[in-house]
């Protein structure tokens, strides 16, 4: 395997390691390490004494802190939306300074070296805070420098629309095990794009006769290969040899483009240095967190922050990451750098690295020009992130390591390093979960602090962080829910990190299941067990302390440790509910649309309006309806706006309210042309995938109520009562 030999078997790297060992031996003879450690300890003691004098008079630090918070507050209210870069940088600097102030306090005042265990835990706890500060600064950098390419797309698309720049485009749809129904609407959506010089290819990596028949029916080109070597990357490289278009667009099997995808993106390639343009991945169904908790109208998708903000920040420094779907690339540029990389599970990430190292431009157009299916259950959600994390960490062990690969500049390397550290530090969340238990159960005190100090140093930093984060990200993500997301994934991701560092290439590619409608409630015990175990420890420990009991020989824990323990217990209770998958439909996804329609019952025509429409059925509000009309009978439905007149099966009992009668019908005999019009209307209209802003107040209230909501249990009861299945709405 090429990537293994490049890391482990090069003679020069062995010689470098030997040289470093010799230098280390020499240095230990030249330096007295005990004296050095003593000097460092003396410096720490001096800083501790100096800072302790400052802390004893907190008012000395109060004025600049209040001034900084006031300045940030004024800036936020003066520029409530789309603030200029200098305002973003100024406010972000205030947050960073408050963070440094907090860390200085943590370093010189709060460390507890009374014994080995307290000292070790105290240093580890400090490391968590430092890691959190690094993540905070990285996020501020991403959100402070934003590139908006929509005006550029407006200008460059004129040549595409006028027909003066229309290179041939190959549209690839790689597939492995997705169902026919899912691929059907993706192919139809790709064929509906407003661009003449395109050809759609179905890249079947499982050699299925049903896929070949689907391609023939819909009129796209079918390509397969004799093996599955290198998984998706191998599939794309095989297609590279079978196609000839100057530009290549790739959509995952569940992603459907809007009609203007090509007219908005092709124009960028008039610049010969542009090699790839990535667009956001928007999702027409909720991720398992908000779906399983029933918070579809309150939380955004887990990936919205990355696609709607982080990528635009990376674009400023030519550090955009290719994300595997909804992107367009120049064939010549990819061929020049050796094709799609096959060394890791994240072929898209390494494609970006290779192109940027070759001095090509990788751009980001932050417009929702396609939509796909988010992971449909918590197991798929975690498997997806395990694959991303493993693929990212594998870059450390291959020839395309972005930290050492020639061609990248220092800023690009820093951005990639931050991404790698994000996966390496996932295990720290587990430690953060267990720190309060060390307080409560063992009497360990890795944090020595008075309540007034916490209110002075930690609380302002935390509150300004929440406020500025919501302001900078344009209400695209609630930071209040960050711990819920982290707790759900921390155990499996920590295990992934350890396994990957021990054996980087030990686990193969695993496709995220897509297009599987869930009809019942299922508990993912693999996710739930460690969360339940940890919550059980908290319940016991908190019960002992809250009822005034003490462990034998152990002092009572301070109030903030009890408060922290209660907070962690509440977050764990929410995370456990997320591990209970509730029903959802993806293949028969319904969207709310009010369109005039007519139901034809024999010689009688009844006017009404649609309420929801999917590819297979519709819910209709009728002005009137015959009493006791039998269900499961065939009628006719006419929706003039869609030019849809077909047979329909009245499949559910009637329900009458003050607005009329609601029924549900199932389309019986759609022609291919009618099916195309329906899919194009449901998925391909320009501008239909609009962002839903997040309300921090609603997010906070949802966080509180979700602790005791027990939505999965209510959903189980609803399903068992044979009620009408709830459709997913966008």
PLY file of the C-alpha trace (Angstrom):
ply
format ascii 1.0
element vertex 730
property float x
property float y
property float z
element edge 729
property int vertex1
property int vertex2
end_header
0.00 0.00 0.00
1.60 3.23 -1.18
0.63 5.45 1.74
2.08 3.05 4.32
5.44 2.79 2.63
5.64 6.58 2.31
5.39 7.00 6.07
7.03 3.97 7.65
9.66 2.70 5.25
11.62 5.73 4.05
15.25 5.43 5.13
15.68 9.16 5.52
12.90 9.34 8.11
14.54 6.59 10.14
17.82 8.52 10.04
16.02 11.69 11.19
14.55 9.82 14.18
18.00 8.44 15.10
19.48 11.93 14.84
16.77 13.36 17.10
17.47 10.66 19.69
21.19 11.46 19.64
20.46 15.18 20.00
18.18 14.41 22.93
20.86 12.33 24.65
23.41 15.10 24.13
21.02 17.76 25.43
20.30 15.85 28.62
24.05 15.81 29.33
24.38 19.56 28.70
21.33 20.72 30.66
20.37 20.11 34.23
16.65 19.36 33.79
15.99 19.53 37.52
17.33 23.10 37.60
15.21 23.99 34.58
12.06 22.62 36.19
12.92 24.51 39.37
13.19 27.76 37.42
9.83 27.13 35.75
8.27 26.42 39.14
9.78 29.61 40.54
8.29 31.58 37.64
4.89 30.01 38.23
5.07 30.82 41.94
6.01 34.44 41.15
3.11 34.75 38.67
0.79 33.15 41.19
1.74 35.64 43.87
1.48 38.59 41.51
-1.91 37.55 40.15
-3.19 36.71 43.62
-2.52 40.31 44.65
-4.52 41.49 41.65
-7.39 39.10 42.37
-7.53 40.30 45.97
-8.66 43.62 44.52
-11.04 42.55 41.78
-12.10 46.11 41.11
-8.67 46.69 39.50
-9.74 44.46 36.60
-13.39 45.38 36.66
-13.23 48.62 34.64
-11.41 47.29 31.52
-13.62 44.19 31.53
-16.82 46.23 31.69
-15.44 48.56 29.03
-14.69 45.66 26.70
-18.08 44.02 27.16
-19.82 47.38 26.66
-17.88 48.02 23.43
-18.80 44.57 22.10
-22.46 45.10 23.02
-22.58 48.49 21.28
-20.99 47.02 18.13
-23.47 44.14 18.07
-26.44 46.51 18.30
-24.95 48.98 15.81
-24.39 46.24 13.22
-27.11 43.64 13.88
-26.58 41.94 10.50
-23.75 41.71 7.95
-21.15 43.62 10.03
-18.00 44.77 8.19
-14.75 42.89 8.69
-13.16 45.48 10.99
-16.14 45.31 13.37
-16.02 41.50 13.37
-12.29 41.54 14.12
-12.65 44.16 16.87
-15.42 42.29 18.69
-13.63 38.95 18.24
-10.50 40.50 19.78
-12.49 41.49 22.87
-13.68 37.90 23.26
-10.13 36.61 22.83
-8.79 39.04 25.44
-11.45 37.98 27.93
-10.47 34.40 27.18
-6.80 35.15 27.87
-7.82 36.87 31.10
-9.74 33.74 32.13
-6.84 31.41 31.25
-4.37 33.56 33.17
-6.58 33.24 36.23
-6.87 29.50 35.66
-3.08 29.11 35.39
-1.98 31.12 38.40
-4.85 30.81 40.86
-6.94 27.67 40.37
-4.39 24.84 40.04
-4.34 22.41 42.95
-1.03 20.62 43.57
-1.88 19.29 47.03
-1.26 15.69 45.91
-0.52 13.67 42.79
-4.12 13.00 41.72
-5.35 16.53 42.28
-2.32 17.93 40.49
-2.66 15.60 37.51
-6.37 16.26 37.13
-5.83 19.96 37.64
-3.33 20.12 34.76
-5.58 18.02 32.53
-8.54 20.25 33.32
-6.42 23.29 32.42
-5.52 21.58 29.13
-9.25 21.24 28.37
-9.75 24.97 28.93
-6.76 25.79 26.72
-8.12 23.51 23.99
-11.50 25.20 24.31
-9.84 28.60 23.95
-7.98 27.46 20.83
-11.26 26.23 19.31
-12.87 29.54 20.27
-10.15 31.61 18.57
-10.29 29.38 15.49
-14.06 29.86 15.28
-13.65 33.61 15.62
-11.13 33.62 12.76
-13.51 31.62 10.58
-16.39 33.96 11.30
-14.49 37.25 11.15
-13.12 36.99 7.62
-15.99 36.12 5.29
-15.91 36.01 1.49
-19.23 36.47 -0.33
-18.99 35.30 -3.94
-22.64 35.84 -4.88
-21.97 39.24 -6.56
-19.15 37.60 -8.51
-21.51 34.78 -9.53
-24.06 37.37 -10.70
-21.45 38.92 -12.98
-19.84 35.72 -14.27
-23.14 33.91 -14.91
-24.08 36.44 -17.58
-21.72 34.77 -20.05
-23.20 31.36 -19.24
-26.80 32.54 -19.66
-25.94 34.37 -22.90
-24.26 31.24 -24.28
-20.82 32.83 -24.78
-19.22 30.53 -22.19
-20.78 27.07 -22.10
-18.13 24.34 -21.71
-19.30 20.73 -21.75
-20.21 19.48 -18.25
-20.28 15.86 -17.09
-22.70 15.30 -14.18
-21.66 12.35 -12.02
-23.96 10.53 -9.57
-21.89 7.89 -7.71
-23.96 5.21 -6.00
-23.30 2.02 -4.07
-26.34 0.63 -2.24
-28.96 3.41 -2.29
-32.54 2.47 -3.32
-33.86 3.01 -6.83
-36.47 5.56 -5.68
-33.77 7.79 -4.19
-31.62 7.69 -7.35
-34.67 8.27 -9.53
-35.37 11.74 -8.20
-31.65 12.63 -8.14
-31.25 11.78 -11.82
-34.42 13.67 -12.74
-33.22 16.67 -10.74
-29.82 16.64 -12.47
-31.46 16.42 -15.89
-33.66 19.42 -15.01
-30.69 21.81 -14.57
-30.90 24.81 -16.92
-27.81 24.12 -19.01
-27.67 22.68 -22.52
-24.13 21.23 -22.70
-24.41 18.59 -20.00
-24.55 14.82 -19.82
-25.69 12.88 -16.73
-23.83 9.71 -15.68
-24.92 7.14 -13.12
-21.77 5.62 -11.59
-22.96 2.32 -10.13
-20.30 0.74 -7.92
-22.34 -2.38 -7.17
-23.19 -3.47 -10.72
-26.95 -3.71 -10.09
-29.29 -4.57 -12.99
-31.97 -2.31 -11.46
-29.62 0.67 -11.78
-28.87 -0.10 -15.39
-32.60 -0.31 -16.12
-33.20 2.99 -14.31
-30.53 4.73 -16.37
-32.02 3.41 -19.59
-35.54 4.48 -18.57
-34.51 8.03 -17.65
-32.03 8.52 -20.49
-28.73 8.93 -18.62
-25.42 7.11 -19.19
-24.73 4.05 -17.03
-21.14 3.30 -15.95
-19.93 0.49 -13.70
-16.56 -1.14 -13.04
-15.47 -4.72 -12.31
-14.38 -4.11 -8.71
-14.80 -1.68 -5.80
-11.15 -0.82 -5.29
-10.62 2.43 -3.35
-14.41 2.79 -2.81
-15.86 6.14 -3.89
-12.49 7.60 -4.93
-11.88 4.62 -7.19
-15.37 4.98 -8.65
-14.71 8.64 -9.52
-11.27 7.92 -11.00
-12.78 5.18 -13.16
-15.42 7.62 -14.41
-12.67 10.14 -15.19
-11.36 7.76 -17.84
-14.82 7.10 -19.30
-15.95 10.72 -19.73
-14.61 13.75 -21.58
-16.34 16.93 -20.30
-14.18 19.96 -19.56
-15.98 20.39 -16.22
-17.28 17.74 -13.84
-20.11 18.05 -11.33
-20.56 15.43 -8.61
-23.70 14.83 -6.53
-24.15 12.11 -3.93
-27.04 9.75 -4.60
-29.39 11.68 -2.30
-28.54 15.22 -3.46
-30.81 17.02 -5.91
-29.65 20.28 -7.55
-31.87 23.26 -8.20
-32.29 24.33 -11.81
-29.76 27.19 -11.63
-26.87 25.14 -10.16
-24.78 25.19 -13.34
-25.61 28.74 -14.39
-24.42 29.97 -10.97
-21.18 27.94 -10.83
-19.83 27.37 -14.36
-18.94 31.05 -14.87
-16.15 30.91 -12.26
-14.11 28.67 -14.56
-13.53 31.53 -16.97
-10.53 32.08 -14.68
-8.06 29.32 -15.70
-6.67 29.15 -12.14
-10.02 28.08 -10.68
-9.96 24.30 -10.23
-13.00 23.64 -8.02
-16.09 25.43 -6.73
-17.84 23.96 -3.69
-21.42 24.87 -2.73
-23.20 24.24 0.61
-24.82 20.94 1.42
-28.39 21.75 2.41
-30.68 19.09 3.86
-34.38 18.58 3.27
-34.82 16.47 6.41
-33.70 17.14 9.95
-30.61 15.54 11.48
-31.34 12.88 14.15
-30.79 15.32 17.02
-33.56 17.73 16.16
-35.77 15.05 14.60
-35.61 12.62 17.54
-36.27 15.48 19.96
-39.06 16.97 17.86
-37.26 20.34 17.50
-37.42 20.76 13.73
-38.61 24.36 13.92
-36.06 25.41 16.57
-32.67 23.84 15.81
-30.80 23.98 12.52
-28.95 21.08 10.95
-25.72 20.13 12.70
-23.68 20.96 9.58
-25.21 24.35 8.81
-22.54 26.30 10.69
-19.74 24.66 8.70
-21.42 25.06 5.32
-22.96 28.48 5.91
-20.08 30.22 7.68
-16.84 28.28 8.22
-16.35 27.50 4.53
-16.85 31.17 3.59
-14.15 32.06 6.12
-11.76 29.49 4.71
-12.43 30.84 1.22
-10.72 34.09 2.23
-7.44 32.18 2.57
-7.91 29.69 -0.34
-8.44 26.92 2.18
-11.92 25.66 1.18
-12.54 21.96 1.75
-14.17 19.89 -0.98
-17.06 18.06 0.70
-17.74 15.17 -1.67
-21.02 16.41 -3.15
-22.51 19.49 -4.80
-19.19 20.67 -6.25
-17.91 21.36 -9.76
-14.27 20.89 -10.81
-12.02 21.36 -13.83
-11.00 18.01 -15.32
-7.58 19.20 -16.50
-6.62 20.48 -13.03
-7.63 17.26 -11.27
-5.83 15.13 -13.85
-2.73 17.32 -13.52
-2.49 16.62 -9.77
-2.93 12.88 -10.29
-6.70 12.41 -10.05
-8.86 11.87 -6.99
-6.64 10.76 -4.03
-7.21 7.23 -2.74
-4.97 7.21 0.32
-7.60 7.95 2.98
-11.35 7.70 3.54
-11.71 11.46 2.87
-10.86 11.67 -0.81
-12.66 15.02 -1.02
-10.47 16.64 1.66
-7.27 15.48 -0.02
-8.54 16.67 -3.42
-8.68 20.17 -1.95
-5.20 19.82 -0.46
-3.65 18.65 -3.74
-5.25 21.42 -5.80
-4.30 24.15 -3.32
-0.74 22.83 -3.07
-0.55 23.05 -6.87
-1.51 26.77 -6.56
-5.00 26.34 -7.99
-7.96 28.24 -6.56
-10.65 26.33 -4.67
-13.65 28.65 -4.24
-16.82 28.56 -2.18
-20.17 29.86 -3.43
-22.38 30.17 -0.35
-25.73 29.62 -2.08
-28.11 26.73 -1.40
-28.11 25.21 -4.90
-28.86 21.61 -3.91
-30.41 19.59 -1.10
-29.87 16.08 0.18
-30.79 13.73 2.98
-29.18 14.14 6.37
-28.31 10.94 8.25
-31.66 9.31 8.99
-30.89 7.76 12.39
-28.40 8.30 15.16
-26.34 5.26 14.14
-25.85 6.63 10.62
-25.11 10.07 12.05
-22.29 8.74 14.24
-20.92 6.39 11.55
-20.72 9.38 9.22
-18.69 11.39 11.72
-16.46 8.42 12.52
-15.64 8.16 8.81
-14.93 11.89 8.57
-12.77 11.82 11.69
-10.84 8.72 10.68
-10.28 10.06 7.18
-9.01 13.38 8.56
-6.63 11.73 11.03
-5.36 9.39 8.31
-3.91 12.42 6.53
-1.26 12.53 9.27
0.05 9.17 8.08
-0.01 9.60 4.30
2.07 11.40 1.68
-0.54 14.17 1.35
-0.26 15.33 4.96
-1.37 18.99 4.78
0.99 19.87 7.65
4.09 18.83 5.70
3.07 18.67 2.04
5.02 21.15 -0.14
3.05 23.95 -1.75
0.73 25.03 1.07
1.36 28.28 2.92
1.47 28.74 6.69
-2.12 30.00 7.00
-3.47 27.02 5.05
-1.50 24.62 7.24
-2.89 26.30 10.37
-6.47 25.89 9.16
-5.91 22.21 8.40
-4.17 21.76 11.77
-7.21 23.20 13.54
-9.42 20.69 11.72
-7.17 17.80 12.75
-6.99 18.97 16.37
-10.78 19.12 16.46
-10.89 15.35 16.01
-7.89 14.63 18.25
-9.48 16.49 21.17
-12.86 14.74 21.09
-11.83 12.58 24.03
-11.47 15.64 26.26
-15.28 15.92 26.35
-15.37 12.62 28.25
-12.99 14.01 30.85
-15.15 17.12 31.13
-18.12 14.83 31.81
-16.32 13.09 34.67
-14.65 16.06 36.39
-17.73 16.89 38.52
-17.96 13.23 39.50
-14.42 13.51 40.84
-15.67 16.39 42.99
-18.81 14.61 44.10
-17.60 11.03 44.61
-13.89 11.19 45.43
-13.55 14.66 46.90
-10.94 15.62 44.29
-10.50 19.35 43.72
-8.71 20.01 40.41
-10.15 23.54 40.46
-9.57 25.80 43.47
-11.84 28.80 43.09
-14.19 30.98 45.05
-17.67 31.63 43.72
-16.98 35.35 43.28
-13.91 34.54 41.18
-15.95 32.25 38.93
-18.53 34.99 38.48
-15.80 37.49 37.68
-13.50 35.51 35.37
-15.55 32.68 33.87
-19.06 34.10 33.58
-18.25 37.22 31.46
-16.13 35.14 29.09
-18.90 32.53 28.76
-21.73 35.04 28.25
-19.87 37.25 25.75
-18.86 34.10 23.90
-22.50 33.06 23.54
-23.59 36.53 22.47
-20.81 37.16 19.96
-21.04 33.64 18.55
-24.75 34.07 17.80
-24.09 37.51 16.27
-21.15 36.44 14.09
-22.84 33.32 12.76
-25.98 35.22 11.80
-28.21 32.98 13.97
-27.21 29.87 12.00
-26.38 27.77 15.06
-27.14 27.83 18.77
-24.02 27.45 20.89
-26.22 26.51 23.86
-26.65 23.06 22.34
-22.93 22.44 21.72
-22.56 20.17 24.78
-25.54 18.04 23.73
-23.98 17.39 20.32
-20.58 16.75 21.92
-21.91 14.30 24.52
-23.76 12.24 21.94
-20.61 11.60 19.92
-17.78 11.83 22.48
-17.55 8.12 23.39
-17.55 6.66 19.84
-15.33 9.46 18.49
-12.81 9.04 21.31
-12.66 5.31 20.56
-12.23 6.12 16.86
-9.36 8.48 17.63
-7.47 5.89 19.67
-7.99 3.15 17.07
-6.94 5.42 14.21
-3.76 6.58 15.94
-2.83 2.94 16.68
-3.84 1.53 13.28
-4.65 4.39 10.88
-5.83 2.25 7.99
-7.44 -0.62 9.85
-11.10 0.17 9.13
-12.52 0.32 5.63
-15.11 2.54 3.99
-18.67 2.34 5.32
-21.45 3.97 3.33
-23.97 6.02 5.32
-27.43 4.44 4.80
-29.75 6.77 2.86
-33.33 6.51 1.73
-34.49 4.07 4.41
-37.91 5.07 5.78
-38.18 4.32 9.52
-41.69 3.22 10.53
-41.15 2.44 14.21
-39.21 3.55 17.27
-35.77 1.98 17.83
-33.21 2.47 20.61
-29.55 2.58 19.59
-28.15 0.86 22.65
-24.56 1.16 21.47
-24.91 4.94 21.71
-27.16 4.92 24.78
-25.26 2.54 27.12
-22.27 4.78 28.05
-24.59 7.78 28.39
-26.99 5.88 30.66
-24.09 4.59 32.76
-22.65 8.08 33.22
-26.08 9.55 34.03
-26.59 6.81 36.62
-23.38 7.83 38.38
-24.56 11.43 38.44
-27.97 10.53 39.83
-26.41 8.57 42.71
-23.73 11.17 43.47
-26.12 14.13 43.32
-28.72 12.35 45.43
-26.13 11.74 48.14
-24.99 15.38 48.21
-28.35 17.05 47.75
-29.81 15.09 50.67
-26.96 16.15 52.94
-25.05 12.88 53.00
-21.29 12.52 52.62
-18.99 9.80 51.46
-17.00 8.44 54.39
-13.90 10.49 54.93
-14.65 12.85 52.03
-15.61 16.51 52.44
-18.79 17.92 51.02
-18.32 19.26 47.49
-18.61 23.01 46.82
-21.77 24.43 45.33
-20.40 24.96 41.85
-19.50 21.26 41.51
-23.10 20.35 42.36
-24.38 22.91 39.87
-22.01 21.54 37.20
-23.09 18.00 38.01
-26.77 18.91 37.61
-26.00 20.58 34.27
-24.13 17.52 32.98
-26.93 15.22 34.15
-29.49 17.29 32.25
-27.39 17.28 29.08
-26.93 13.51 29.37
-30.70 13.05 29.77
-31.23 14.92 26.49
-28.47 12.94 24.75
-30.09 9.66 25.81
-33.37 10.74 24.24
-31.50 11.43 20.99
-30.36 7.79 21.00
-34.02 6.78 20.55
-34.79 6.96 16.82
-38.37 7.93 16.02
-40.17 7.33 12.70
-39.46 9.46 9.68
-40.01 9.20 5.94
-37.33 10.18 3.45
-38.37 8.48 0.24
-41.95 9.75 0.60
-41.00 13.15 1.96
-43.86 15.66 2.11
-43.65 19.45 1.76
-46.34 22.00 2.66
-47.87 23.52 -0.50
-51.24 25.16 -1.00
-52.27 24.61 -4.62
-55.77 24.74 -6.03
-57.04 21.29 -7.01
-60.18 19.38 -7.91
-61.26 15.93 -6.82
-63.48 14.22 -9.38
-65.91 11.68 -7.92
-67.83 10.23 -10.85
-69.82 13.14 -12.28
-69.18 15.35 -9.26
-66.27 17.87 -9.05
-65.17 19.03 -5.57
-62.87 22.07 -5.23
-60.13 22.18 -2.66
-56.48 22.96 -1.92
-53.48 20.79 -1.29
-51.98 20.89 2.21
-48.91 18.71 1.71
-47.46 17.06 -1.39
-44.88 14.31 -1.85
-43.82 12.26 -4.84
-46.38 9.59 -4.01
-49.29 11.23 -2.21
-50.96 14.44 -1.14
-53.08 15.72 1.71
-56.04 17.77 0.52
-58.44 20.20 2.18
-61.83 19.97 0.40
-64.72 22.40 0.61
-67.12 19.49 1.03
-67.15 15.72 0.81
-69.87 13.02 0.54
-70.85 11.59 3.89
-69.54 8.07 4.51
-67.69 7.97 1.19
-65.70 4.70 1.26
-61.96 4.77 1.71
-59.55 2.83 -0.54
-61.45 3.76 -3.68
-60.10 5.12 -6.98
-60.93 8.66 -8.01
-59.35 11.40 -10.15
-57.26 14.36 -8.96
-56.47 17.48 -11.01
-53.78 19.97 -9.88
-53.67 22.55 -12.71
-50.53 24.34 -11.51
-48.53 21.14 -11.93
-50.42 20.01 -15.03
-51.12 16.92 -13.00
-54.32 15.05 -13.76
-54.22 11.42 -12.75
-55.94 8.60 -10.91
-55.77 8.74 -7.13
-56.44 6.28 -4.34
-58.30 7.78 -1.37
-56.28 5.93 1.22
-57.24 7.34 4.62
-60.52 8.04 6.44
-62.00 11.51 6.14
-61.47 14.11 8.85
-63.81 17.09 9.05
-63.15 20.34 10.87
-64.30 23.97 10.60
-62.24 24.45 7.41
-63.75 21.51 5.57
-62.77 17.89 5.07
-59.17 16.64 4.98
-58.34 13.49 3.07
-55.15 11.85 1.89
-54.81 10.52 -1.65
-52.12 8.42 -3.30
-51.10 9.02 -6.93
-51.82 5.86 -8.90
-50.76 6.33 -12.51
-48.25 9.15 -12.97
-46.57 9.32 -16.36
-42.81 9.92 -16.50
-43.42 13.48 -17.68
-45.79 14.14 -14.76
-43.28 12.61 -12.37
-40.56 14.92 -13.71
-42.77 17.99 -13.21
-43.62 16.91 -9.68
-39.99 16.28 -8.66
-38.83 19.53 -10.25
-41.51 21.41 -8.33
-40.73 19.73 -5.00
-36.93 19.85 -5.15
-35.54 22.00 -8.00
-37.08 25.46 -7.71
-34.46 28.26 -7.46
-34.18 29.77 -4.01
-36.43 27.25 -2.29
-33.92 26.07 0.32
-33.98 29.09 2.61
-32.16 29.31 5.92
-34.17 29.31 9.14
-32.57 31.65 11.72
-32.03 30.30 15.20
-33.57 32.06 18.20
-31.26 31.77 21.21
-34.23 32.25 23.54
-36.16 29.42 21.88
-33.03 27.27 21.91
-32.54 27.92 25.61
-36.15 27.10 26.40
-35.98 23.96 24.24
-32.84 22.89 26.13
-34.68 23.15 29.45
-37.91 21.49 28.33
-36.11 18.70 26.45
-34.76 17.30 29.73
-38.24 16.12 30.68
-40.02 16.20 27.32
-39.69 12.46 26.65
-40.60 13.08 23.01
-39.54 9.57 21.86
-41.96 7.96 24.34
-44.76 10.21 23.13
-43.86 9.32 19.56
-44.03 5.62 20.41
-47.51 6.09 21.83
-48.56 8.04 18.73
-47.34 5.32 16.38
-48.99 2.57 18.38
-52.32 4.40 18.26
-52.33 4.04 14.43
-52.53 7.79 13.94
-51.65 9.37 10.61
-47.90 9.21 10.01
-46.32 12.62 10.37
-44.55 13.84 7.25
-41.30 15.73 7.33
-41.67 19.34 6.30
-39.18 21.87 4.99
0 1
1 2
2 3
3 4
4 5
5 6
6 7
7 8
8 9
9 10
10 11
11 12
12 13
13 14
14 15
15 16
16 17
17 18
18 19
19 20
20 21
21 22
22 23
23 24
24 25
25 26
26 27
27 28
28 29
29 30
30 31
31 32
32 33
33 34
34 35
35 36
36 37
37 38
38 39
39 40
40 41
41 42
42 43
43 44
44 45
45 46
46 47
47 48
48 49
49 50
50 51
51 52
52 53
53 54
54 55
55 56
56 57
57 58
58 59
59 60
60 61
61 62
62 63
63 64
64 65
65 66
66 67
67 68
68 69
69 70
70 71
71 72
72 73
73 74
74 75
75 76
76 77
77 78
78 79
79 80
80 81
81 82
82 83
83 84
84 85
85 86
86 87
87 88
88 89
89 90
90 91
91 92
92 93
93 94
94 95
95 96
96 97
97 98
98 99
99 100
100 101
101 102
102 103
103 104
104 105
105 106
106 107
107 108
108 109
109 110
110 111
111 112
112 113
113 114
114 115
115 116
116 117
117 118
118 119
119 120
120 121
121 122
122 123
123 124
124 125
125 126
126 127
127 128
128 129
129 130
130 131
131 132
132 133
133 134
134 135
135 136
136 137
137 138
138 139
139 140
140 141
141 142
142 143
143 144
144 145
145 146
146 147
147 148
148 149
149 150
150 151
151 152
152 153
153 154
154 155
155 156
156 157
157 158
158 159
159 160
160 161
161 162
162 163
163 164
164 165
165 166
166 167
167 168
168 169
169 170
170 171
171 172
172 173
173 174
174 175
175 176
176 177
177 178
178 179
179 180
180 181
181 182
182 183
183 184
184 185
185 186
186 187
187 188
188 189
189 190
190 191
191 192
192 193
193 194
194 195
195 196
196 197
197 198
198 199
199 200
200 201
201 202
202 203
203 204
204 205
205 206
206 207
207 208
208 209
209 210
210 211
211 212
212 213
213 214
214 215
215 216
216 217
217 218
218 219
219 220
220 221
221 222
222 223
223 224
224 225
225 226
226 227
227 228
228 229
229 230
230 231
231 232
232 233
233 234
234 235
235 236
236 237
237 238
238 239
239 240
240 241
241 242
242 243
243 244
244 245
245 246
246 247
247 248
248 249
249 250
250 251
251 252
252 253
253 254
254 255
255 256
256 257
257 258
258 259
259 260
260 261
261 262
262 263
263 264
264 265
265 266
266 267
267 268
268 269
269 270
270 271
271 272
272 273
273 274
274 275
275 276
276 277
277 278
278 279
279 280
280 281
281 282
282 283
283 284
284 285
285 286
286 287
287 288
288 289
289 290
290 291
291 292
292 293
293 294
294 295
295 296
296 297
297 298
298 299
299 300
300 301
301 302
302 303
303 304
304 305
305 306
306 307
307 308
308 309
309 310
310 311
311 312
312 313
313 314
314 315
315 316
316 317
317 318
318 319
319 320
320 321
321 322
322 323
323 324
324 325
325 326
326 327
327 328
328 329
329 330
330 331
331 332
332 333
333 334
334 335
335 336
336 337
337 338
338 339
339 340
340 341
341 342
342 343
343 344
344 345
345 346
346 347
347 348
348 349
349 350
350 351
351 352
352 353
353 354
354 355
355 356
356 357
357 358
358 359
359 360
360 361
361 362
362 363
363 364
364 365
365 366
366 367
367 368
368 369
369 370
370 371
371 372
372 373
373 374
374 375
375 376
376 377
377 378
378 379
379 380
380 381
381 382
382 383
383 384
384 385
385 386
386 387
387 388
388 389
389 390
390 391
391 392
392 393
393 394
394 395
395 396
396 397
397 398
398 399
399 400
400 401
401 402
402 403
403 404
404 405
405 406
406 407
407 408
408 409
409 410
410 411
411 412
412 413
413 414
414 415
415 416
416 417
417 418
418 419
419 420
420 421
421 422
422 423
423 424
424 425
425 426
426 427
427 428
428 429
429 430
430 431
431 432
432 433
433 434
434 435
435 436
436 437
437 438
438 439
439 440
440 441
441 442
442 443
443 444
444 445
445 446
446 447
447 448
448 449
449 450
450 451
451 452
452 453
453 454
454 455
455 456
456 457
457 458
458 459
459 460
460 461
461 462
462 463
463 464
464 465
465 466
466 467
467 468
468 469
469 470
470 471
471 472
472 473
473 474
474 475
475 476
476 477
477 478
478 479
479 480
480 481
481 482
482 483
483 484
484 485
485 486
486 487
487 488
488 489
489 490
490 491
491 492
492 493
493 494
494 495
495 496
496 497
497 498
498 499
499 500
500 501
501 502
502 503
503 504
504 505
505 506
506 507
507 508
508 509
509 510
510 511
511 512
512 513
513 514
514 515
515 516
516 517
517 518
518 519
519 520
520 521
521 522
522 523
523 524
524 525
525 526
526 527
527 528
528 529
529 530
530 531
531 532
532 533
533 534
534 535
535 536
536 537
537 538
538 539
539 540
540 541
541 542
542 543
543 544
544 545
545 546
546 547
547 548
548 549
549 550
550 551
551 552
552 553
553 554
554 555
555 556
556 557
557 558
558 559
559 560
560 561
561 562
562 563
563 564
564 565
565 566
566 567
567 568
568 569
569 570
570 571
571 572
572 573
573 574
574 575
575 576
576 577
577 578
578 579
579 580
580 581
581 582
582 583
583 584
584 585
585 586
586 587
587 588
588 589
589 590
590 591
591 592
592 593
593 594
594 595
595 596
596 597
597 598
598 599
599 600
600 601
601 602
602 603
603 604
604 605
605 606
606 607
607 608
608 609
609 610
610 611
611 612
612 613
613 614
614 615
615 616
616 617
617 618
618 619
619 620
620 621
621 622
622 623
623 624
624 625
625 626
626 627
627 628
628 629
629 630
630 631
631 632
632 633
633 634
634 635
635 636
636 637
637 638
638 639
639 640
640 641
641 642
642 643
643 644
644 645
645 646
646 647
647 648
648 649
649 650
650 651
651 652
652 653
653 654
654 655
655 656
656 657
657 658
658 659
659 660
660 661
661 662
662 663
663 664
664 665
665 666
666 667
667 668
668 669
669 670
670 671
671 672
672 673
673 674
674 675
675 676
676 677
677 678
678 679
679 680
680 681
681 682
682 683
683 684
684 685
685 686
686 687
687 688
688 689
689 690
690 691
691 692
692 693
693 694
694 695
695 696
696 697
697 698
698 699
699 700
700 701
701 702
702 703
703 704
704 705
705 706
706 707
707 708
708 709
709 710
710 711
711 712
712 713
713 714
714 715
715 716
716 717
717 718
718 719
719 720
720 721
721 722
722 723
723 724
724 725
725 726
726 727
727 728
728 729
